[in-house]
Every structure is written in structure tokens, then in C-alpha cells.
Amino acid sequence: MCGREEIRYVHHMAHEDYEDLLDVGCVCAEKMEDDYINPRRREQDLKNVAGRRKRWLTRKWKKSRSGNPYLKTDGFHIVVYPLSDGSWGGKITDLGTGDAVTNKRPYADAGSAKLGAFDGMVFLKGRKVASAGGNSGAQG
């Protein structure tokens, strides 16, 4: 909207005068929505998630009785494990409901599986918030 080309966190916005979605920064999103709180909050949420993801592999993972790395965090039990073909898989269990999700694609190593589990957890948390009527956040 304003012509600024470098946008670090993109807000995908719809406008009646444009057929396609507009990719705008925080300031333009605020103006388009006439909301000077939520676009900034969405952007801060994305920055927080990016920071957590960056530190995710440095966390102290515990070992299960089977020797698999696991964490309990944010209401989820996350475990990654080696598969018979040498790749890695993972499982995320919602501690509140007992619902579990297992990854669909194999990962090359434990670190990649842990990062995939982080992304899955963030997705599941967003879906939980959205189903409760909250805001699931912007995309970055």
C-alpha cells in the first residue's frame, strides 16, 4: 500500500477494491483494519514463535524409558523417535484431551523431527485458539 518493499512480517489482507490479497506490513494492516492493536499483537506473536523455534533444539529434552527424546510443554507431550528405515518420526499428544497426532512424513534426523514437532505444536495451538473463538494469528 505505502510502496515500502521490505516487509519482514507479512499481513495478508483482503480489500474490496482489489481482486487479490494484499501483502502489507504492520502499519498498513493497522490502517486497513482501522485497528491499532491487533495487527501489532499478531506480529509480536509471530516474533515470539520465531524466537522459540530458534531456541527449540537447545531445550533440555528428557529421555523416555525407550530412550526417545520427549518434552511436556504448552499442554502437549511431544516425542520423537527413530523409525526402522533410519529416518525419524514424532507424535504430539494434547494433554488436555488425549488427542494425538503422528507425523505423516519421515525426517532425516532427530533435530529435524523436533523442529517438525514444534511446527506441529504451534499449528495445533493455533487451531485450538481458533476453535475457542480467538485469533490464530497472522502468517509470517
C-alpha positions as CSV (number, residue, x, y, z in Angstrom):
1,M,0.0,0.0,0.0
2,C,2.6,2.6,1.0
3,G,5.2,1.4,-1.5
4,R,7.7,0.1,1.0
5,E,9.2,-3.0,-0.4
6,E,10.9,-4.7,2.5
7,I,8.4,-6.3,4.9
8,R,9.7,-8.7,7.5
9,Y,6.3,-10.0,8.8
10,V,3.6,-10.0,6.1
11,H,-0.1,-9.5,6.8
12,H,-2.3,-10.9,4.1
13,M,-5.2,-8.6,3.7
14,A,-8.3,-8.6,1.6
15,H,-9.8,-5.3,0.3
16,E,-13.0,-4.8,-1.8
17,D,-11.1,-2.7,-4.3
18,Y,-8.6,-5.4,-5.1
19,E,-9.2,-8.9,-6.5
20,D,-6.1,-10.5,-5.0
21,L,-4.9,-10.5,-1.4
22,L,-2.6,-7.6,-0.5
23,D,0.7,-8.4,1.3
24,V,1.3,-5.5,3.7
25,G,3.3,-4.6,6.7
26,C,2.1,-3.9,10.2
27,V,1.4,-0.2,9.7
28,C,-0.6,-0.7,6.6
29,A,-2.5,-3.6,8.2
30,E,-3.4,-1.3,11.1
31,K,-4.7,1.4,8.7
32,M,-6.6,-1.1,6.5
33,E,-8.3,-2.7,9.6
34,D,-8.6,0.6,11.4
35,D,-7.3,-1.4,14.3
36,Y,-4.1,-0.2,16.0
37,I,-3.8,-3.1,18.5
38,N,-4.4,-6.5,16.8
39,P,-2.0,-6.3,13.8
40,R,0.8,-5.4,16.2
41,R,-0.2,-8.2,18.5
42,R,-0.2,-10.7,15.7
43,E,3.2,-9.6,14.6
44,Q,4.6,-9.8,18.1
45,D,3.1,-13.3,18.4
46,L,4.9,-14.3,15.2
47,K,8.2,-12.9,16.5
48,N,7.7,-14.8,19.8
49,V,7.1,-18.1,17.8
50,A,10.2,-17.4,15.6
51,G,12.3,-16.9,18.7
52,R,11.0,-20.0,20.4
53,R,11.6,-22.1,17.3
54,K,15.2,-20.8,17.1
55,R,15.8,-21.9,20.7
56,W,13.8,-25.2,20.4
57,L,16.7,-27.5,19.8
58,T,18.7,-26.1,22.7
59,R,15.9,-27.1,25.2
60,K,16.6,-29.9,27.7
61,W,14.8,-32.9,26.2
62,K,14.1,-35.8,28.6
63,K,14.5,-39.4,27.6
64,S,11.6,-41.9,27.7
65,R,12.0,-45.4,29.0
66,S,12.5,-46.4,25.4
67,G,15.3,-43.9,25.0
68,N,13.3,-41.4,22.9
69,P,13.6,-37.7,23.4
70,Y,10.5,-36.0,24.7
71,L,9.1,-32.8,26.2
72,K,6.0,-31.7,28.0
73,T,5.2,-28.1,27.2
74,D,2.3,-25.8,26.4
75,G,-0.2,-28.6,27.3
76,F,1.4,-31.1,24.9
77,H,3.5,-34.2,25.2
78,I,6.0,-34.3,22.3
79,V,8.1,-37.3,21.5
80,V,10.4,-38.0,18.6
81,Y,11.8,-41.5,17.7
82,P,13.8,-43.3,15.1
83,L,11.9,-45.4,12.5
84,S,13.0,-48.8,11.2
85,D,14.3,-47.2,8.0
86,G,16.7,-44.9,9.8
87,S,14.5,-41.8,9.5
88,W,12.7,-40.1,12.4
89,G,9.1,-39.7,13.3
90,G,7.2,-37.9,16.1
91,K,4.0,-37.8,18.0
92,I,2.2,-34.8,19.7
93,T,-0.4,-35.6,22.3
94,D,-2.7,-32.9,23.7
95,L,-2.5,-33.4,27.5
96,G,-6.0,-31.9,28.0
97,T,-7.9,-34.1,25.5
98,G,-5.6,-37.0,24.9
99,D,-5.9,-36.4,21.2
100,A,-2.7,-37.4,19.4
101,V,-1.2,-36.6,16.0
102,T,1.7,-38.5,14.4
103,N,3.8,-37.0,11.6
104,K,3.0,-38.1,8.1
105,R,6.4,-37.7,6.6
106,P,9.8,-39.0,7.8
107,Y,12.6,-36.7,9.0
108,A,16.2,-37.2,8.2
109,D,17.4,-36.8,11.8
110,A,16.2,-36.1,15.4
111,G,16.7,-32.3,15.1
112,S,14.5,-32.1,12.0
113,A,11.9,-34.2,13.7
114,K,12.0,-31.9,16.8
115,L,11.6,-28.8,14.6
116,G,8.7,-30.5,12.8
117,A,7.1,-31.3,16.1
118,F,7.5,-27.6,17.1
119,D,5.7,-26.5,13.9
120,G,3.0,-29.1,14.6
121,M,2.5,-27.9,18.1
122,V,2.2,-24.3,17.0
123,F,-0.3,-25.3,14.4
124,L,-2.3,-27.3,16.9
125,K,-2.2,-24.5,19.4
126,G,-3.5,-22.1,16.8
127,R,-6.3,-24.4,15.8
128,K,-7.3,-24.8,19.5
129,V,-7.4,-21.0,19.9
130,A,-9.4,-20.5,16.7
131,S,-11.9,-23.2,17.7
132,A,-12.3,-21.4,21.0
133,G,-13.2,-18.2,19.1
134,G,-9.8,-16.5,19.5
135,N,-7.4,-15.2,16.9
136,S,-5.0,-17.7,15.4
137,G,-2.5,-15.1,14.3
138,A,-1.0,-13.8,11.1
139,Q,1.3,-15.6,8.8
140,G,5.0,-14.8,8.5
